[in-house]
Amino acid sequence: MPADPPDGDVDTRDVGFAQTEAAPTPHTPSGSSGAGRDAPSTVGRFRIDGPLGSGGMGDVFRAYDPVLDRAVALKVLRPGDGDEGSQRSRRVLREARAAASLSHPNAVTIFEVGEADGEVFIAMELLEGEDLRGVMDRGASTTSDKLRWLLDAARALAAAHERGLVHRDVKPENMFVCKGGTLKLLDFGIAKRGEDEPATGPPSDDGPGPSSLRTEEG
């Protein structure tokens, strides 16, 4: 089981969720049924164009934003029951807003966080490419590529740490190689939580390994 976050931290490994249109990844399995529930036709102003995948706490859809005229990856939180569900929704909103404060060319961009018709959503950059695990499995990289991607990841982590954000799950599945060759980090976390709202709810499906935590947190 994944380790519990240390005191004062909350786990936001489900906040960032980018997708691929070019190759299957653990986030968007090839040949799967996509998201874990029937796709709604709309969420707020966003038109749902189809399922992309599922995370530990929500379903992700390819969607269209008519106001900004662009395609996005739209994560919709699965509804919870009673006070626990409301608390989880507040926590995810808080975490996503914090993650959205990070603007960096090597981190997935969160465009908008909000609620519509009782559903919490996170609108994110829709990426084209393949996660680093897939690239590694195919052996489709050079030493120069690997060094460049390592620097990309380090720059994103440094920028996140300057804003008090802790990734908590650095691994190849959460590193995305875009079509142009740039690497972007997915699934960011936030280092501090509000005193009035304890961290609750499940982490991501995979959870971090001890080596990934040691690498980032020293």
C-alpha positions as CSV (number, residue, x, y, z in Angstrom):
1,M,0.0,0.0,0.0
2,P,1.2,3.6,-0.6
3,A,2.7,5.4,2.3
4,D,0.5,7.9,4.1
5,P,1.5,11.5,3.6
6,P,3.6,12.9,6.5
7,D,2.0,15.3,9.0
8,G,1.3,18.7,7.4
9,D,1.2,17.3,3.9
10,V,-1.7,16.3,1.7
11,D,-1.6,13.8,-1.1
12,T,-2.6,15.3,-4.5
13,R,-1.3,12.7,-6.8
14,D,-4.7,12.6,-8.6
15,V,-4.7,16.3,-9.4
16,G,-2.6,16.5,-12.6
17,F,-3.9,14.2,-15.3
18,A,-2.7,14.6,-18.8
19,Q,-3.5,12.4,-21.7
20,T,-2.0,11.0,-24.9
21,E,-3.5,10.7,-28.3
22,A,-0.5,9.0,-29.9
23,A,0.2,5.9,-27.8
24,P,-1.3,4.0,-24.9
25,T,-0.1,4.8,-21.3
26,P,-1.2,3.6,-17.9
27,H,-3.5,6.6,-17.7
28,T,-5.2,5.9,-21.1
29,P,-5.0,2.2,-21.6
30,S,-5.3,1.1,-25.3
31,G,-8.5,-0.8,-26.0
32,S,-10.0,0.0,-22.6
33,S,-13.5,1.4,-22.1
34,G,-12.0,4.6,-20.9
35,A,-13.5,6.4,-18.0
36,G,-15.2,4.4,-15.2
37,R,-18.7,5.7,-15.9
38,D,-20.9,6.8,-18.8
39,A,-19.6,10.1,-20.2
40,P,-22.0,13.0,-19.6
41,S,-22.8,15.2,-22.6
42,T,-21.6,18.3,-20.8
43,V,-20.0,19.5,-17.6
44,G,-20.7,23.1,-17.1
45,R,-19.7,24.9,-20.3
46,F,-17.5,22.0,-21.4
47,R,-18.7,19.7,-24.1
48,I,-17.6,16.1,-23.5
49,D,-16.2,14.4,-26.6
50,G,-15.3,11.0,-25.1
51,P,-13.6,9.1,-22.3
52,L,-9.8,9.2,-21.9
53,G,-9.3,7.2,-18.7
54,S,-9.8,6.8,-15.0
55,G,-7.7,7.8,-11.9
56,G,-8.1,6.9,-8.3
57,M,-10.6,9.6,-7.6
58,G,-12.1,10.6,-10.9
59,D,-12.8,10.0,-14.5
60,V,-11.1,12.0,-17.3
61,F,-12.7,13.0,-20.6
62,R,-11.6,14.7,-23.7
63,A,-13.6,17.9,-23.8
64,Y,-14.1,21.1,-25.7
65,D,-14.1,24.6,-24.1
66,P,-16.4,26.7,-26.4
67,V,-15.3,30.0,-24.6
68,L,-11.6,29.6,-25.3
69,D,-12.1,27.3,-28.4
70,R,-9.7,24.6,-27.3
71,A,-9.7,20.9,-26.5
72,V,-8.9,20.0,-22.9
73,A,-8.5,17.0,-20.6
74,L,-11.3,17.3,-18.1
75,K,-11.1,15.4,-14.9
76,V,-14.4,15.0,-13.1
77,L,-14.4,13.9,-9.5
78,R,-16.5,10.9,-8.6
79,P,-19.2,11.9,-6.2
80,G,-18.8,10.9,-2.5
81,D,-21.4,10.2,0.2
82,G,-22.4,12.7,2.8
83,D,-19.9,14.8,4.8
84,E,-17.0,12.7,3.6
85,G,-17.8,13.4,0.0
86,S,-18.1,17.1,0.6
87,Q,-14.8,17.2,2.5
88,R,-13.1,15.4,-0.3
89,S,-14.5,17.8,-2.9
90,R,-13.2,20.8,-0.9
91,R,-9.8,19.2,-0.5
92,V,-9.4,18.4,-4.2
93,L,-10.5,21.9,-5.1
94,R,-8.0,23.4,-2.7
95,E,-5.2,21.1,-4.0
96,A,-6.0,21.7,-7.7
97,R,-6.0,25.4,-7.2
98,A,-2.6,25.2,-5.5
99,A,-1.2,23.1,-8.3
100,A,-2.7,25.5,-10.9
101,S,-0.5,28.2,-9.5
102,L,2.5,26.5,-11.1
103,S,3.2,27.8,-14.6
104,H,6.2,26.1,-16.1
105,P,7.0,24.7,-19.6
106,N,7.9,21.3,-18.1
107,A,4.7,20.9,-16.0
108,V,1.2,20.0,-17.2
109,T,-1.0,23.2,-17.2
110,I,-4.2,23.3,-15.2
111,F,-6.5,25.8,-16.9
112,E,-9.5,25.9,-14.6
113,V,-10.8,24.3,-11.4
114,G,-14.5,24.5,-10.4
115,E,-17.9,23.0,-9.7
116,A,-20.8,22.6,-12.1
117,D,-24.1,20.9,-11.5
118,G,-22.7,19.5,-8.2
119,E,-19.6,18.0,-9.9
120,V,-16.0,19.1,-9.2
121,F,-13.9,19.4,-12.4
122,I,-10.3,20.2,-13.3
123,A,-9.7,21.3,-16.9
124,M,-6.1,20.6,-18.0
125,E,-3.8,20.7,-21.0
126,L,-4.4,17.9,-23.4
127,L,-1.0,16.5,-24.3
128,E,0.0,14.5,-27.3
129,G,2.8,12.0,-27.0
130,E,3.7,9.2,-24.7
131,D,4.7,8.7,-21.1
132,L,8.3,8.0,-20.3
133,R,7.6,4.4,-19.3
134,G,6.3,3.7,-22.8
135,V,9.3,5.3,-24.3
136,M,11.7,3.3,-22.1
137,D,9.9,0.1,-22.8
138,R,10.3,0.6,-26.5
139,G,14.0,1.6,-26.2
140,A,13.2,4.6,-28.3
141,S,15.6,7.1,-26.8
142,T,19.3,8.2,-26.8
143,T,21.6,9.1,-24.0
144,S,21.1,12.8,-25.1
145,D,17.3,12.4,-24.9
146,K,17.5,11.0,-21.4
147,L,19.8,13.8,-20.1
148,R,17.5,16.4,-21.6
149,W,14.4,14.8,-20.1
150,L,16.2,14.6,-16.7
151,L,16.9,18.3,-16.9
152,D,13.3,19.1,-17.9
153,A,12.0,17.2,-14.9
154,A,14.5,18.8,-12.5
155,R,13.5,22.3,-13.7
156,A,9.8,21.5,-13.1
157,L,10.5,20.2,-9.6
158,A,12.7,23.1,-8.7
159,A,10.0,25.6,-9.8
160,A,7.3,23.6,-7.9
161,H,9.4,23.5,-4.7
162,E,9.8,27.3,-4.9
163,R,6.0,27.6,-4.7
164,G,5.8,25.0,-1.8
165,L,4.5,22.2,-4.1
166,V,5.8,18.7,-3.6
167,H,5.2,16.1,-6.3
168,R,5.4,13.0,-4.1
169,D,5.2,10.5,-7.0
170,V,8.1,11.1,-9.4
171,K,8.3,8.1,-11.7
172,P,8.4,7.4,-15.5
173,E,4.6,7.0,-15.7
174,N,4.2,10.6,-14.4
175,M,6.7,12.0,-16.9
176,F,5.2,12.7,-20.3
177,V,7.3,13.1,-23.5
178,C,5.4,15.4,-25.8
179,K,5.5,15.1,-29.6
180,G,8.1,17.9,-29.8
181,G,10.4,16.1,-27.5
182,T,9.8,18.2,-24.4
183,L,9.2,16.4,-21.1
184,K,6.3,17.5,-18.8
185,L,5.7,16.3,-15.3
186,L,2.1,15.1,-14.4
187,D,0.3,14.7,-11.1
188,F,1.6,17.4,-8.8
189,G,1.0,17.7,-5.1
190,I,0.9,20.4,-2.5
191,A,3.1,20.5,0.5
192,K,0.8,22.1,3.2
193,R,-2.8,21.7,4.1
194,G,-5.2,24.0,5.8
195,E,-5.6,23.4,9.5
196,D,-9.3,23.1,9.2
197,E,-9.4,20.3,6.6
198,P,-7.5,17.1,7.2
199,A,-6.2,15.1,4.3
200,T,-8.6,12.3,3.5
201,G,-9.4,10.1,0.5
202,P,-7.5,7.6,-1.5
203,P,-4.1,8.3,-3.2
204,S,-3.5,7.5,-6.8
205,D,-3.9,3.9,-7.9
206,D,-0.2,3.2,-8.0
207,G,1.2,5.3,-5.2
208,P,4.8,6.3,-4.9
209,G,7.6,3.9,-4.3
210,P,10.2,4.5,-1.6
211,S,12.9,5.4,-4.1
212,S,10.8,8.1,-5.7
213,L,10.1,9.7,-2.3
214,R,13.8,9.6,-1.4
215,T,14.8,11.1,-4.7
216,E,12.7,14.2,-4.3
217,E,12.6,14.7,-0.5
218,G,16.2,13.8,0.2
